[in-house]
Amino acid sequence: MKIVKTIFFAGAILLSVASCDNLEELNQDKKAYTTVLPGALMTSSQVNYAYFLTNASVNDNNFRGYAQYWTSTTYTDEVNYNQERRNLGNSHSVILYRDVLQDLTKAQKQIKEKEALGAVDIAIKKNKIAILEVQIVMAYQTLVDLFGDVPYSEALDIVGHPLPKYDDAKTIYLDLASRLDAAIANMDGSQESFGKADLIYKGNVANWKTLANSVKLKLGLHLADVEPAKAKSIIESAYNSGVMTNESQTALFQYFSSITDMNPLYNTLVNEQQTVPTEFFVNELNAKEDPRRDVFFNPLSKKGGVYKGAPYAKQVAYNDFSNVGPRLKEKTNPGVIFDYTETCFLLADAANRGFNVGGTADEYYKKGVLASMHFWGIADADAQTYASRTDVDFATATGTPKEKIAYQLWIAYYNRGFEAWTEYRRLDFPILKAPSTAVDAAQGKVPVRVIYSLFDKTLNKDNYEAAATAIGGDAMTTKIFWDRF
């Protein structure tokens, strides 16, 4: 009887297969998703944006060199500002447009198209769209800060605009400010959003709103030298809506110990062993007995435990100098997207310019110094001692108020090369000197811009040439619109 039943069911299956018009349907999982879910798209974009900011690959991120924190002992093309050798403009564009913005905009489109039922679902939908919007704004601001004029209104539309035009950088900035306003207004901290798919804040909408206002603060300050009235409105609005007020609100991207999820610095600092801190940066911290040296650097045992930096952009022996401290070599060390420390210094800059941000430049400056110390695990007593030094205290340190803020912000931005290079360009301090060996295209100057992708010259020739003309030349010495001095 059992054999008969088996033959019957086998025959039934064969008959059902034979009756199918399309046998390929048998290989399809009818319960599986046919498109990537919005949460997964956002997760992917966060991974890639964090990589852009955190990595130190010569192919993708040479900004720690431009800020003169680190130099290479062996391969020095990149710290000598050779942007063409590895087509850095293309690398940055691919990461930010394809790997970040494309996923964010796809996720946003899917959420907008899905109907929300009831007040709670509508609020959650608004939260998700707004959180994605904040990240889109951040990516576009990054692109402008890299290149100047970039594809914006026609970007990511491969069918409609396969060869997109480049939009005016300041016009993009002003539109980004408006988009932030709308996103902030649509966030409801009492409702949920992405949950665990959000690798930065785990779906905490209140924290996203705080980050959005902090990003808006920075965006406003970048406009301060070119559109002071508009900058004042943006900055004071951001402050009144609520910027970061403590370290718990810092936007971190957590890495893990597995080879696929570890901090990308591990490969550069541990496996390659050719990156060391610069003589200039180490000497600046030595002069002030900065307690962060114990975290930033490994002492040079050959020299009795002292900290010794290498000359910038010169081929030297790796073991003759201090190397980067152990915390930065940890696989699990988080990447920083935006933090409380920089918020304090940005507020100090705003207060120094006369904007109403609830405190004085002196107050925010000291908060920034102490916040940086706390972030790097420096004991409170040592942090206070440092902050009270006559060459650190805001009232007695040398330089203009702007220079004092810029200098301490530069130190606090250690290991955040892109942001440090950006604020160096904006605030024009400290004074960084180009090496005598720098490529001729740098014209003896530290780069203030990344040149466009070399492919743009041929693949999008007309729009590329129009953009290059509009910004004053596709050169690393051409200033971004907000870089007035």
N, C-alpha and C positions, 0 to 999 in steps of 0.2 A: 504493500500500500504506500509506503514511504517513497519507493522508486517512482510509482505512478504520479504522486503529487509533485515530485521534483520535475519530472518530464513535463507535467501540465504547466507549472509556473514558468519553466524555462521557455516553453513554447509561447506562453502569453507575452513574455518579455520580448522575444524575437518578433512576434507579430506587431507589438506596439512600436518597436524600432523601425520595422519595415514600413509602418504606416506614417512615419514622420516625413514631412516634406523637406526638412533641413536637419540632417544628422548632426551638424555642428552645434545645434542647441543642446545636445547631450553634454557638451563640455562647458556649458555656461552655468555659473552659479547664480540662479535667479534671485537669491537672497542677498547677494553681494552688492555693494555700492558701485555704480558705474562711473561716478565722478568722485574726485577727491573731496572730502568734507572740508568746510571752511576752517574748522579748528585745526585740522592737519596742515592745511595750507599756511595758516598763521604760524604754527609751530615751526614749519620749514623756514619761513621767512625770518623768524627770530634767530634760528640757528645761524643762518647766513649773515644776518646783520651783525650779530655778536662776533662772528668770525672776522668780518671786515674790520671791526674796531679792535679786536684782541690780538690777531695773529701778527707775527713779525717775519713772515716769509718775504724774501727779496722779490718775489713775484707779485705780491699783493699788498704789502704794507711796509713802507720805509719811513713812516712819519716820525718814529722815535729817533731816527737819524736826523731828520730835518729839524726836530726840536733840540737836537744835540744832547740827548740823554745817553744814547748808545752809539757804538760804532762797530764796524766789522774788522777783525784782525787779518782776514785772508782775502775775501772778495770785496773790493772797495768801490766797484762801479756805482752801486746804488747810493752810498753815502757821499759820493762825488756827483750826485744829482743826474745820473744818466737815466732819464725816464724813458728813452726810446728803446734801450737795449732789450727790455722785457715788456715793452708796450704796456706800461702801467695804466695809461688812460683806458685801454681796452679792458684790462683786468677789473678796474674799479667799476666801469660801466656794466660789465657782465654781471658782477655780483649784485650791484644795486638795482639795475633794471630787471634782469632776468630772474635772479634768485631771490630778490626781496620784493620789489614793487609788483612784479607780475603775480606772485602768489597772493600778496595782500589785496590787490584789486580784484582778482578772481574770487577770493573769499568774500569780499565785500559785495560783489555782484550777486553771488549765490544767495547771500543773506537777504539782500534787498528784494530779490525775486520771490522769496518764500513768504507766503502769507502768514501773518501772526494773528492768533486768535485770542482775544481777551487782553485786558490791561497789562497783566504781568508779562505775557509773551511779547507784547508791543514794547514794553520797557526793556526787556532783555535784548530784543532785536536792536533797539536804539543803542544800547550799551555796546553791543558787539560791533556795530557799524562805526561807532565813535572811536572805540579802541583801535580798530583797524585804521581809521582815519589819522589818528595821532601818529601811528607808525609810518603811514604813507608820507605824512608831513615831514617827519624826521629824515626819511630816506631822501626826499627831494631837497631838503635843506642841505643835507650832506653833499648831494650832487652839485648844487650851486656853489657850495663852499670849496669844492674841489676844482670845478671847471669855469664857473661863471655862467654864461648863457648855456642852457641845456634843453633838449627836447622835453616838453612838458604838456602843452595842450594837445599835441598829436602823438605823444609817447604811448607805447604799448599797443597801438592800434595797427597791427601788422597788415590787416586786410585793407583798411581805409587809408592808412598813411604808412606805407612800408618804408618811405624815406622822410622821416619827420623833420619839421623845421625846428630850429633852436629858438626858444623864447627868451625874452629879456630877463636877466637875472633878478633885477629889482622888482619887476612886475610879478615874477614868480613868488618872491618873498612876501609881497603884500597880499597875494592871493593865499599863500600858506597861512598867514596870520588870520585871515577871514575864516579859513577852513578850521583852524584850531578853535576859534570862537564858537563855531557851530558845533563842533565835537564836544567841547566842554559843556555847552548848554544842554546837550542831549544825554549826558551821563547821569545816571541815577544810582547813587551809592547803596541804596537799600535793596537793589535787585542784583541778580547774578549776571554773569557774562560767559566766558569761555571755560572757566574751571581749570582743570589740570592741563588742558591744551595750551594754556598761557604759561610759558616757561619763565616769565619774568615776575609777574605778580599773582599767578595762580587764580586769575579771574577777579581780583580785588579791584572793583570799579573806583573806589575812593582813591586808591593809590594811582590808578591811571589818570584820574582827573588832576591829581597833584602833579604828576609827571607832565601832563599836557600844559599846565600853567608854568612849570619850570622851563619847559622847552620854549614856550611863548616869551618868557623873560629873556632867554638867550637870543631868540630871534629879534626881539625888540632892541636889545643892546647892539646887535649887528647893524641895525638901522640908525643908531644914534648919531653917527657922524655924517649921515647923508640925508636923513629925514627926521630931524630932532623932534618936531612936534608929533609926528606919527609914532616915533619911538616912545615918547613920554606916555602917550595914550595906551600903547600896547603893554609897556612895562608896568605901569601903575594898575592897569586892569588885571594883569597876571598876578601881581602881588595881592590885590584885594580879593581875587578869586581863590587864592591859596596855593603858594609854591611850597617846596619842601621845607620843613621846619625841624627835622631830625633825621638821624641816620637810618631809622627803620623804613623810611620811605625811598631810600636809594634803590634805583633800578639795577639789579644784578642779574647776570646770566650764569647760572650754576653749571659748572663742568663736573665730570665724574672720572673715575679711575680707568674705565675701559678705554681701549685704544681708539674706539670710534667716537667716544664722548668726552675725551680729555681736553684740557685747555691746549690750544694749538701752540702756545709758547713752549710747551715741554719739548717738542721736537727741535725747535730752534735753539733753546738754551741748554738742553741736556744732551741731545743726540749729536748736534752739529758742533757745538762748542767753538764758536768763533765770534760771539757777541759779547762785548764788554762795555761797561760804563765809560763815558768820555772823561778826559782830564778836566775839561771845563766844568762839567756838572759836579764831579766829585770834589773839585777844589772849592766850588761855591759852598757846598755843604760842609766841607772840612773847616772852612773859615768861620762858620757860625756854630761849629760843634753840633750840628743838627742830629738829634737822636734817631731820626729815620734812617741814618746811614746803616745802622745795624740790621735793618730790614731790606733796604734797597740794594746793599752790596755785601759780598763776602770779603772779609779782610784778606790782604795779601800776606800770607804766612812768611814769605821770604823776607819781608820788610818789617817784621816784628808786629804784625797784626794791624798795620795802618791801611787806610783805604787809598788806593792809587788808581787813577783813571788813565786811559790810553789816549794818545793824541788822535784827534778826529780825522777820519778818512785816510789813515796811513796803514800800510801793512806792517804788522808787528807780531811778536810772539804772544800767544794767548796767555801763557802761564806767567808772564812778566807783570800782569796787572790784576787788580781785583775783578771778579766777575759778578754776575747778577745774583742777588740774594736768594736764599732757599725758598722763601714763600712764593716767589714768582715762578719757581721751577716745579711747583706742585701741580700734579695733573688735575686736581680738584679746585684749584684757585679760580674763583669766579671772575668773569669779565664784567666790566662796569659799563653800563649803557648811559647812565646819568646819575649823579650822586649829590648828596646834601652838601658836601664840601664845596663843590663848584657853585652850587646855588648861593652859598654864603658870599663867595668872592664876586659873583655876578651882582648880588645885591649891594655889595660894597662899591662896585663900579657904578651902579645906578645911583646910589646915594651921593657919591662923589660928583656926579653930573647934575645933582640938584633935583632928582626925581623923588617923589614921595613914596618911599617904600618902608616906612615904619621904623627906621633906625638910621644911625650915622654910618659913614664909611668906616670909621674907626671900629665901631661895634661889630659890624659884619666882617671886617678884616680879621679881627681877633677870633671871632667864631669860626671863620674859615681855617685859620691856622690850627686851632684846637681840634676842629672836626677832622682835619687831615691826620693829625697825630693819633686821634682815637681810632680812625679807620685802619691805620697801620699798626695798631696795638701798642702804642707808646704809653708808658705809665703817665698818669695825670700829673704827678710832681715834675717829671722831666718835661712834659709838654708845657706846663706853666713856666718853668724856668726858661725854656726856649722862647716862649712868647714874650717874656719880660726883658729879654736882652735889648740893649739900646740899639743894636743894629737890626732888630726885628720889630720892636714895638712901633706901631704906626706913627706915634708922635715924634719919635727920635731917629728912626731909620733914615738913611740917605735916599735922595730921589724925590720926585714929585709924588703926590698921592696916587696918581695913575700908575706910575712906575712901581711903587711899593706893592700895590694890588696885583699888578701884572707879574711881578717877580715871585711873590708867594704863590700865586695861582699856577705859575709855571712849575714850581717845585711840587705842588699838590697834585698836578696832573701827571706826575711820573707814572709811567707804564700806560698812559693813555695818549699815545702819540698823535693821533689825528686831532683830537681836541686841543692838545698843547700847541701844535703847529698852527691851528686855526686862531687861537687866542693870541699867540705870538704875533701873527700877521695883523690882527685887529688892534692890539694894544701897543705894538712896536717895542716890546721889552720882554726879556732882557736883550741886550745887544748880542746877536749871534753873527759870527763871521764865517763867510764861505771859505773852504780850504783853497789853497793856491792850486791844488790839483783838480778842482771842480771842472766839469765839462764847459766848453766855451759857451754853450747855449745859456748857461746860468749867468754869464756876464759878471762873474765875481760876486754874485749875490746869493743868499739863501733863497730857494724857490718860494714864490708866493702863490703858486698855482700849479696844477697838474695839466699837462698838455692833453688835448683830445686824443682819442684812440687813433692810431696810425691808419686803421681801416677806414675811418670816416673820410679821409682825404680822397679815397677812390670810390667807396660804396655809396656815400651820401655827399658827393663832391660839391654840388651847388649850395646845399644848406650848410655844409661845413665852411665853405669859403665865406658865405654871408655872415656866419657866426664869428669866424676869426676876425673879419673886418670890423664887426660891431663892437667887439671887446677890446680892439686895439692890437690884435695879433695873437696867434696861437703859440704863445711862449710862456715858459715857466716864470718869467719876470713880469708878465702882465698881471696887474692887480685885479682882484675881485672887486666888484662895484663898491662894497662896503669898506674896503681898505683904502682910506683916504690919505693916510700920513706915512 
